[in-house]
Every structure is written in C-alpha cells, then in structure tokens.
Amino acid sequence: MEHYLKKLEKTVRERWNEKALCDYDGDAFTYADVAKNVEQFKMFFSETGIKKGDKIAICARNSARWAMTFWGVNVNECVIVPLLADFHPTNVSGLTNHSDSVLLFTDDDIWAKLNPDDMPNLKAAINVKKGNLLWHQDKDVADAWNNRKEAFAERYPDGMSPDKVCYPDDNLDDLAIINYTSGTTGNPKGVMLTYGAMSDTDDFANSHFPNHPGETIVSMLPLAHMYGLAIEFIHPNVDGVTVYFLGKTPSPTTLLKAMKDIKPYMVVTVPLVMEKIYANSIKPALEKRKILVAIPGMNKIVYKTVRKTIIKVFGGEVRCFIMGGAALNPEAEQCFKKMQLPYTVGYGMTEACPLLGWEWWTDFVPGSCGKPVHDIRIDSEDPENTPGEIQARGRNLTLGYYKNPEATAAAFTQDGWFRTGDLGVMDKEGNIFIRGRIKSMILSSSGQNIYPEEVEAILSNCQYVTECLVVDRGGKIVALVYADLPEDMDAEMRADIPGMIREAANKNLPAYSKIVKVELLDTPFEKTPKLSIKRYLYK
C-alpha cells in the first residue's frame, strides 16, 4: 500500500505546471501552487510552535482554496477537523472547542456568527477565500501568518523547484482527520481516521475505479463529509486529476453546464440526484417511445440511445456513476440496468473512510451495495436469509471517537469488529444487501421485522410520490409523503390522493407491513448533507 502523500509528492513533481485545483469559472491552482502553499504552511507552523498532531478546524464552503488549506494542514501532519458550513453557529464553535483546535479557517459570514470566547483554545481565525486574518488573540501567530509569503520568498529567492518537494510517509498509524458525524454538541462523535485509513481507501480506489493523470472530476459533495473528501478530492487529486469545485449547491442547469464544460471521468453523487434525472428526463423519454420499447430488438436500440444521451449530458467521458449514502429507487435502478448505464451503488460510512462495500458496474448486482472492501460479517445465524447487523474489520476503519470512550467502546464488538448499526444479508457471492438501520426497524404486533426502507422503496414508485418516510405509530405503519401534485388539481381530487397512494403501495406489500394511513406534507423533508432524510425528526 502506497502512502497517499507520497503519491501526491510524485504527482506534484511530475505535473508541476499543470492544473490541480480549480473553482468552476474561478480560481485555478497548479501543483506548483499546492507545493508552495504547503511550504508556506510549514514555515508558518514552525514559526508559531504549532506542531504535529495539533488540531486545525476548517468550516467553509467548497472551493479550491478549501482544498489548498486541507493540503497545507494535512501534509504538515496537523490534524484537520472539517466542519460542515451549514452547521448551526453554536455547533461550529462547540465542535471547534471540543476538537481542541488551535486555528479555524472559515468564511466571513460564518465567522460573523461565532463568538471567540466560546473557543478558548483558538489562537486565530483565518478567511479561507481571501487568506486574511479574521481574528487573533496571539500576536506572534498573526505576524507569522501575515508575513508567511515574504518569509517564503526569502527562503526561496529563485522560487521553489520540484526537487524540494518531500512529503512524510512514516505516519500511517497517526491521526490525520477528525470528522464529526453531526453538528450536535451534547455528546459529539468525532470520527478519528489515520493516514493509513486514507491510504487504504486510496489504494482500493486505484485498484477498483482507477483514474488517469490529466483527467477531470467535478466536486459536488461537501468536502467536510468523508464521501466527498476521499472520493471526489483526495483520491483523484493525488493521482494528477484536476478537481473542479462548484461551491454552493448548483441548479440543475448550472450543474449540467459544468459537466459539459469539464467532462469528468467519473460522477460521484447520491441516489436522489440520479432518481430526479430518471423521473424528469429518462422516464418521459422512454414513455414517448413505449411502443418501440415493447418490440423485441427495438427496445435495446431505444435504451442504447437514451444511455448515450445521458452520458453526453454529463460531458461524454463518464466511465462510472458512483452513488452512495442511501438505497437507489428500484424502478430507477431497473431502468439503469436495462440501459446498461455504467452505475454502481456503494456502501460506506464516515467510520470506514468511507468505503465498506463496492463493485464495478459490469458486475454490480441490482439491489445490492457491492461486495466487501475488506472483512464483512453478518451477525446472524443465517447470514444469507436472516438479516443481522453488518460488522466490519479493515485498515480503513476508525480508531474510535475523539474524547468519547463510551461511544468508542460501544462501536466495537469484544472480538474487535466495528458495529455499523445497519441490518443486512450477504449472498454466497459476497454481495451485500442492506435491509435498514437497527434503530429504525419496526417490530410488528405479530413479531415480524419491518424494514422501513423496503416499504419506502415501494411507496416511491407510486404516482405523485416525490419523497416518503414510514413511521411506527402504536404498531401501525403510517407513511409521510411529500407529493408533486399538479397546480390545477382541485381540492376534492387532492383529498383522494392519500388513499390512492396507500392502495397502490399496499398491493405490493405483505400483510404484516401494509400501510394504515398516508399523510401528505406541505414541504420537502429535511435532509443531511448527503441528501438522506433526517429520519429522527419525524414521528
């Protein structure tokens, strides 16, 4: 296994003047810029006494400068603490404090809502985009930061050259990242990941979905989430792929324009995005050609045409669409398979940096989430048929939770396997099938285990259903639905919709999991950064 920082070192040396990190229609930085930035951080840390293992938080929107800050911290062996830009200000300051961070890199508007008194360990706050100091309590730190470029110029009067680049690789077991799984400050769970865990993820990615120097990728997911950080940024960038950042969540028009311009080799996304593309573009296109689709032989031509159109819309160079964070709608998945769209649904979590399950699209089994990245076992007497907790082992797994020994102890079995909290089965070929979260499983009055995700998969195929969630109310299954109803639909018709949805879904559900009631919501469900519904908010 090659250390990802040594790969970055080699890439920086060989691709010195080529683009490394870019904002779409904005800033662009070469690998030489990355190297100079890393060296400036190194000099700054040395001057201020900030040392290996010190914690440094970053809470800002995605940008090339966010990525430049990451490399400045990570290569110099300080522990990076990425915080989501949409965390509540109280939680940002709380987690910055909990992590013992001595610096905070952030945006102007985020800093304006924070109180330095809530972060006593902090020496300074720095603007990610502009590079200026936002606040400091240590004059030496302020002076060193403000003079870092002059100090660099003094050390390298003729400019830095590629042969001066040398990054560490003797730290595989050292802490590299603390990634908080939520914004809570009550009992924070800061996932501790090592340089070895990140190197393992990069090594697996190279052997299973390799990239090539000079290719491009679009970064859409939050960099403060391991899915976006590891798969859209670190893995491709250390191999010489130019990473383009879209910043704030783009509109569909902006996103597709960016895809057309950038021509990514891979698209990393969440099922919700692809499901919307299916519902708004693919399904209508197939319905217009439903007569041809029904003719043997012609259907393959139709599906092939639609597939080419989708690939072209995403720039024409996509070798694989990787989806994760939730299950894919079965109807959409069935269509993608018929089209031979190069897609796969992976399985992972922050604690696994982030991969647990994966399979290349040609061997991917619909309904599954791939095969184990490392060791996976199902805690069940009959793992192929009876769901049990999915448990994992591997070099990519977390050390535990920062300053939370109780949560760390609870996360592992006595024999050292990590408890995912997910229920699933695994077939003879090693394909993993997730049935749901242990905490969300519903036990019916007849003793049957009901997995809400399976009911929701059927509900989501019903007419008008855009988003849905199943809850348990006194042993009865109630469906919460956000529906896409025509504006001109009259009140009487609207009143009939819940019953229509319930009846349509129950036709495909076993007796023990039939829906008793459907309730329509006026607004979409609240979601996590991965666009998963915040299930705990709904009862």
C-alpha positions in Angstrom: 0.0 0.0 0.0 1.5 3.3 -1.1 1.0 6.3 1.2 -1.3 8.9 -0.5 1.0 11.7 0.4 3.9 10.1 -1.4 1.7 9.8 -4.4 0.9 13.5 -4.1 4.6 14.2 -3.8 5.3 12.3 -7.0 2.4 14.0 -8.9 3.5 17.5 -7.7 7.0 16.9 -9.0 5.9 15.4 -12.4 2.9 17.7 -13.1 4.4 20.9 -11.6 2.8 23.4 -14.0 -0.5 21.6 -14.6 -3.8 22.4 -13.0 -4.6 20.7 -9.7 -7.5 22.5 -8.1 -9.9 24.9 -9.7 -13.2 26.7 -9.0 -15.6 26.4 -11.9 -15.4 29.8 -13.6 -13.0 31.0 -10.9 -9.6 30.5 -9.2 -7.2 27.9 -10.6 -4.1 26.4 -8.9 -1.3 24.3 -10.3 0.5 21.5 -8.5 3.3 24.0 -8.1 0.9 26.3 -6.2 0.0 23.4 -4.0 3.6 22.8 -3.2 4.3 26.4 -2.4 1.2 26.6 -0.2 2.3 23.5 1.7 5.7 25.0 2.3 4.2 28.3 3.5 2.1 26.4 6.0 5.1 24.5 7.1 7.1 27.7 7.8 4.1 29.3 9.5 3.6 26.3 11.8 7.3 26.2 12.6 7.4 30.0 13.4 4.4 29.8 15.7 5.1 26.5 17.5 2.1 24.7 16.0 3.3 21.1 15.9 2.4 17.7 14.5 -0.8 16.5 16.0 -2.3 19.9 16.8 -5.9 20.2 15.7 -6.9 22.7 13.0 -10.6 23.2 12.0 -12.0 24.3 8.7 -15.6 25.4 8.3 -16.2 26.9 4.9 -18.0 26.2 1.6 -16.3 24.0 -1.0 -13.7 25.8 -3.0 -10.2 25.3 -4.5 -8.9 27.3 -1.6 -10.6 24.9 0.9 -8.7 22.1 -0.8 -5.4 24.2 -0.7 -6.0 24.7 3.1 -6.5 21.0 3.5 -3.2 20.1 1.9 -1.4 22.8 3.9 -2.6 21.2 7.1 -2.7 17.5 6.2 0.7 17.3 4.6 2.3 19.1 7.5 0.9 16.5 9.9 -1.5 18.6 11.9 -4.9 17.0 12.4 -7.6 18.5 10.1 -11.1 18.9 11.5 -13.6 19.5 8.7 -16.9 21.0 9.8 -19.9 21.4 7.6 -20.6 25.0 6.6 -24.3 24.6 7.3 -23.8 23.6 10.9 -25.5 25.9 13.4 -23.0 28.6 14.7 -23.4 27.2 18.2 -22.4 23.8 17.0 -19.5 25.2 14.9 -18.0 26.8 18.0 -18.8 23.8 20.2 -17.1 21.3 17.9 -14.1 23.6 17.3 -13.7 23.7 21.0 -14.4 20.0 21.6 -11.7 19.1 19.0 -9.1 21.3 20.8 -8.5 23.2 17.5 -5.9 26.0 17.7 -6.8 27.6 14.4 -10.1 27.9 12.5 -10.2 28.5 8.7 -13.7 29.8 7.8 -15.8 32.2 5.7 -16.6 35.8 6.5 -20.3 35.2 7.1 -19.8 32.1 9.2 -17.2 33.9 11.4 -19.6 36.8 11.9 -22.0 34.5 13.8 -19.3 33.0 16.1 -18.0 34.1 19.5 -14.3 33.6 20.1 -15.0 33.4 23.8 -16.6 30.0 23.1 -13.4 28.7 21.7 -10.7 29.3 24.3 -8.0 27.2 22.6 -8.2 29.2 19.4 -5.2 31.3 18.5 -6.6 32.8 15.3 -9.4 32.6 12.7 -8.5 32.9 9.0 -10.6 33.6 5.9 -10.3 30.7 3.6 -11.2 32.5 0.4 -9.2 35.7 1.0 -6.4 34.5 3.3 -6.7 37.4 5.7 -6.9 37.2 9.5 -10.5 37.5 10.8 -9.4 37.4 14.5 -6.5 36.6 16.7 -5.5 36.5 20.3 -1.9 35.6 19.7 0.2 38.4 18.1 3.0 36.0 17.1 0.6 33.9 15.2 -0.9 36.9 13.5 2.5 38.2 12.5 3.7 34.9 11.2 0.6 34.4 9.1 0.7 37.9 7.6 4.4 37.5 6.8 4.4 34.0 5.5 4.7 34.9 1.8 7.6 37.2 2.5 9.3 34.5 4.6 8.8 32.1 1.7 10.3 34.5 -0.8 13.3 35.0 1.5 13.9 31.3 1.8 13.4 30.6 -2.0 14.7 33.8 -3.7 14.8 32.0 -7.0 11.4 30.2 -6.5 10.7 26.7 -5.2 11.6 23.9 -7.5 10.0 20.4 -7.8 13.1 18.6 -6.3 12.4 20.4 -3.0 9.1 18.6 -2.5 9.2 15.8 0.1 6.2 14.6 2.0 6.1 12.2 5.0 5.2 8.6 4.8 6.2 7.3 8.3 2.9 8.2 9.9 0.4 5.6 8.7 -0.8 4.9 12.3 -1.0 8.6 13.2 -4.3 10.6 13.5 -4.9 12.6 10.3 -8.6 13.6 10.4 -11.3 14.1 13.0 -14.7 14.1 11.1 -17.8 14.9 13.2 -20.8 12.9 12.1 -23.3 15.5 13.1 -23.5 19.0 14.5 -24.5 18.1 18.0 -22.5 19.4 20.9 -24.3 17.4 23.5 -22.3 14.1 23.0 -20.1 14.8 20.0 -18.8 11.9 17.9 -15.6 13.0 16.2 -14.5 10.0 14.0 -10.8 9.6 14.2 -9.1 8.5 10.9 -5.5 7.8 10.3 -3.2 8.5 7.4 -3.2 4.7 7.0 -7.0 4.6 6.7 -6.9 7.3 4.0 -4.1 5.5 2.2 -6.1 2.3 2.3 -9.1 3.9 0.7 -6.9 5.5 -2.0 -5.3 2.1 -2.6 -8.6 0.4 -3.0 -9.9 3.1 -5.3 -6.9 2.9 -7.5 -7.4 -0.9 -8.0 -11.2 -0.7 -8.5 -12.0 2.6 -10.2 -8.7 4.0 -11.4 -8.2 7.4 -12.9 -5.5 8.8 -15.2 -3.3 11.9 -14.9 -4.8 14.9 -16.8 -8.4 13.7 -16.4 -11.0 15.9 -14.6 -13.7 15.5 -12.0 -16.4 17.7 -10.6 -16.6 18.0 -6.8 -20.3 18.4 -5.7 -20.5 16.8 -2.3 -19.5 18.5 0.9 -15.7 18.3 1.5 -16.5 18.2 5.2 -18.0 14.7 4.5 -15.7 11.7 4.0 -17.6 10.6 0.9 -16.8 13.9 -0.9 -13.4 14.4 0.7 -12.0 11.0 0.0 -13.6 10.0 -3.4 -14.1 13.4 -5.1 -11.0 15.2 -3.9 -8.1 13.3 -2.2 -8.1 10.1 -4.3 -8.3 11.8 -7.8 -6.1 14.8 -6.9 -3.1 12.7 -5.7 -3.1 10.9 -9.0 -3.0 14.0 -11.1 -6.7 14.5 -11.8 -7.8 18.2 -11.9 -10.6 18.7 -9.4 -13.2 21.4 -10.1 -15.3 22.8 -7.3 -18.8 24.1 -7.8 -19.1 25.8 -4.4 -22.7 26.1 -3.3 -25.2 23.6 -4.5 -25.8 24.3 -8.2 -29.1 24.5 -10.0 -29.6 21.6 -12.5 -28.8 23.9 -15.4 -25.6 25.1 -13.9 -24.6 21.5 -12.9 -25.1 20.1 -16.4 -23.3 23.1 -18.0 -20.4 22.4 -15.7 -20.4 18.7 -16.6 -20.4 19.6 -20.3 -17.5 22.0 -19.9 -15.4 19.9 -17.5 -16.1 16.4 -19.0 -15.4 14.4 -15.8 -14.2 10.8 -16.0 -16.4 9.8 -13.0 -19.5 11.3 -11.4 -19.8 10.8 -7.6 -23.3 11.6 -6.4 -26.2 10.5 -4.2 -29.2 8.4 -5.4 -31.6 11.3 -5.1 -29.9 13.2 -7.9 -29.9 10.3 -10.3 -33.5 9.5 -9.3 -34.5 13.0 -10.3 -32.8 12.6 -13.6 -34.6 9.4 -14.1 -38.0 10.9 -13.2 -37.6 14.2 -15.1 -35.6 13.0 -18.2 -35.2 9.3 -18.7 -38.7 8.1 -17.8 -40.5 10.7 -20.0 -38.2 9.9 -22.9 -39.0 6.2 -22.6 -42.7 6.7 -22.3 -42.6 8.7 -25.6 -41.1 5.6 -27.2 -43.1 3.0 -25.3 -44.3 1.3 -28.5 -40.7 0.8 -29.7 -39.7 -0.4 -26.2 -42.3 -3.1 -26.4 -40.8 -4.5 -29.6 -38.1 -7.2 -29.0 -34.8 -5.9 -30.6 -36.0 -2.3 -30.8 -36.0 -1.9 -27.1 -32.2 -2.4 -27.0 -31.8 0.3 -29.6 -34.0 2.7 -27.6 -32.2 2.0 -24.3 -28.8 2.4 -26.0 -29.9 5.8 -27.5 -31.1 7.1 -24.1 -27.9 5.8 -22.5 -25.7 7.7 -25.0 -27.8 10.9 -24.4 -27.3 10.7 -20.6 -23.5 10.1 -20.9 -23.3 13.1 -23.3 -25.2 15.3 -20.9 -22.6 14.6 -18.3 -19.7 15.6 -20.7 -19.3 12.4 -22.7 -16.3 10.9 -20.8 -18.0 9.3 -17.8 -16.8 5.8 -17.1 -18.9 5.2 -14.0 -21.6 6.9 -11.9 -20.9 6.1 -8.2 -23.9 6.5 -5.9 -23.8 6.2 -2.1 -25.5 7.5 1.1 -28.9 5.7 0.5 -30.5 3.0 -1.5 -31.5 3.6 -5.1 -35.1 3.6 -6.1 -35.8 0.1 -7.5 -37.7 1.3 -10.5 -34.9 3.7 -11.5 -32.3 1.0 -10.8 -34.1 -1.5 -13.0 -34.2 1.0 -15.9 -30.5 1.9 -15.4 -29.6 -1.8 -15.7 -31.7 -2.2 -18.9 -29.9 0.8 -20.3 -26.5 -0.6 -19.3 -25.8 2.8 -17.7 -22.4 2.5 -16.0 -23.6 2.9 -12.4 -22.9 1.3 -9.1 -24.2 1.8 -5.6 -21.6 1.7 -2.9 -21.9 1.2 0.8 -20.0 3.2 3.4 -19.8 5.5 6.4 -17.5 8.1 7.9 -16.1 5.5 10.2 -14.8 3.5 7.2 -13.2 6.4 5.4 -15.8 5.9 3.9 -16.0 2.6 1.9 -17.4 -0.7 3.2 -18.9 -2.2 0.0 -18.2 -1.7 -3.7 -18.4 -3.5 -7.1 -17.6 -2.3 -10.6 -20.7 -1.6 -12.6 -20.4 -4.5 -15.0 -20.5 -7.0 -12.1 -22.8 -5.0 -9.8 -26.0 -6.8 -8.7 -29.1 -4.6 -8.6 -30.5 -4.1 -5.1 -27.1 -4.7 -3.5 -24.4 -2.3 -2.4 -21.4 -4.2 -3.8 -19.0 -6.7 -2.2 -16.9 -6.1 0.9 -14.0 -3.8 0.6 -12.3 -5.7 3.5 -13.8 -8.1 6.0 -17.6 -8.0 6.5 -19.7 -10.4 8.6 -23.4 -10.6 9.2 -24.3 -11.1 12.9 -27.0 -13.7 12.1 -27.3 -17.5 12.4 -28.3 -17.5 8.7 -26.5 -14.5 7.0 -27.9 -15.3 3.6 -31.5 -15.1 4.6 -32.0 -13.7 8.1 -30.8 -10.0 8.5 -28.3 -9.3 11.1 -26.0 -6.4 12.0 -23.3 -5.7 9.4 -19.9 -5.7 11.1 -16.6 -4.8 9.6 -12.8 -5.0 10.0 -10.1 -3.4 8.0 -7.2 -0.9 7.8 -9.7 1.8 6.7 -11.7 1.8 9.9 -11.7 4.4 12.6 -9.6 4.4 15.8 -12.8 5.5 17.6 -14.4 8.7 18.6 -12.4 11.7 19.9 -12.6 12.2 23.6 -15.6 9.9 23.7 -14.5 6.5 25.2 -18.1 5.4 25.9 -19.1 5.7 22.2 -15.8 4.1 21.1 -16.4 1.1 23.4 -19.9 0.7 22.2 -18.9 0.8 18.5 -16.8 -2.4 18.6 -17.6 -6.0 19.5 -15.5 -7.8 22.1 -13.5 -9.5 19.3 -12.7 -6.2 17.5 -15.3 -5.9 14.8 -16.9 -2.5 14.1 -20.7 -2.3 14.6 -22.2 -0.4 11.6 -25.7 -0.3 13.1 -27.0 -1.5 9.7 -29.0 -4.6 9.1 -28.3 -6.7 6.1 -27.7 -10.1 4.5 -24.9 -11.3 2.2 -25.3 -13.9 -0.6 -22.9 -16.7 -1.5 -21.1 -14.4 -4.0 -20.5 -11.8 -1.3 -23.0 -9.2 -2.4 -24.2 -7.1 0.5 -27.9 -6.3 0.7 -28.9 -3.7 3.3 -32.3 -4.1 5.0 -32.2 -0.9 7.1 -30.9 0.6 10.3 -31.2 -1.3 13.5 -32.7 1.8 15.2 -35.3 2.3 12.6 -36.5 -1.3 12.3 -40.2 -1.7 13.3 -41.4 -4.8 15.1 -45.0 -5.6 14.2 -47.6 -6.8 16.7 -47.2 -10.3 15.1 -43.5 -10.3 15.7 -42.5 -9.6 12.1 -39.5 -7.3 11.5 -40.5 -4.5 9.2 -37.7 -2.6 7.4 -39.0 1.0 6.6 -36.6 1.3 3.7 -38.2 -1.6 1.9 -41.7 -0.2 2.3 -40.4 3.3 1.2 -38.9 1.7 -1.9 -42.4 0.6 -3.0 -44.0 3.8 -1.9 -41.6 5.9 -4.0 -42.8 4.2 -7.2 -46.4 5.3 -6.6 -47.8 8.2 -8.7 -47.2 11.7 -7.3 -44.8 10.5 -4.6 -41.6 12.6 -4.6 -40.2 11.7 -1.1 -41.5 9.5 1.6 -40.9 8.1 5.0 -42.5 5.3 7.0 -43.1 5.7 10.8 -44.4 3.4 13.5 -47.4 4.8 15.4 -48.6 2.4 18.1 -47.7 -0.7 16.0 -49.4 0.7 12.9 -47.5 1.8 9.7 -48.0 5.4 8.7 -46.5 6.9 5.5 -45.4 10.5 5.4 -45.3 11.7 1.8 -44.2 14.8 0.0 -46.1 14.7 -3.2 -45.7 16.5 -6.6 -49.3 17.4 -7.4 -50.4 19.4 -10.4 -51.3 23.1 -9.6 -54.6 22.8 -11.2 -55.7 19.7 -9.3 -59.0 20.5 -7.4 -59.4 20.1 -3.7 -61.6 17.0 -4.0 -59.1 15.2 -6.1 -56.3 16.2 -3.7 -58.3 14.8 -0.8 -58.3 11.4 -2.6 -54.6 11.3 -3.2 -53.5 9.8 0.2 -56.0 6.9 -0.3 -54.8 6.3 -3.8 -51.2 6.1 -2.8 -51.9 3.8 0.2 -54.0 1.5 -2.0 -51.3 1.4 -4.8 -48.5 0.6 -2.3 -50.4 -2.0 -0.3 -50.9 -4.1 -3.5 -47.2 -4.8 -3.4 -46.7 -5.2 0.4 -47.1 -8.3 2.6 -50.0 -8.2 5.1 -47.8 -7.5 8.1 -46.3 -4.3 6.6 -49.3 -2.8 4.9 -49.8 1.0 5.3 -52.6 2.1 7.5 -52.5 5.8 6.7 -50.8 8.2 4.3 -50.2 11.8 5.4 -49.2 14.5 2.9 -46.6 17.0 3.9 -46.6 20.6 2.6 -42.8 20.9 2.4 -39.9 18.5 1.5 -38.3 16.5 4.2 -35.3 18.0 6.0 -32.1 16.3 4.8 -28.5 15.7 5.8 -25.6 16.9 3.5 -25.7 13.5 1.8 -29.4 14.3 1.0 -30.6 11.5 3.2 -33.8 12.3 5.1 -33.3 13.2 8.8 -35.5 10.3 9.9 -35.2 11.2 13.6 -37.2 14.5 13.1 -40.3 12.6 12.0 -42.7 10.6 14.2 
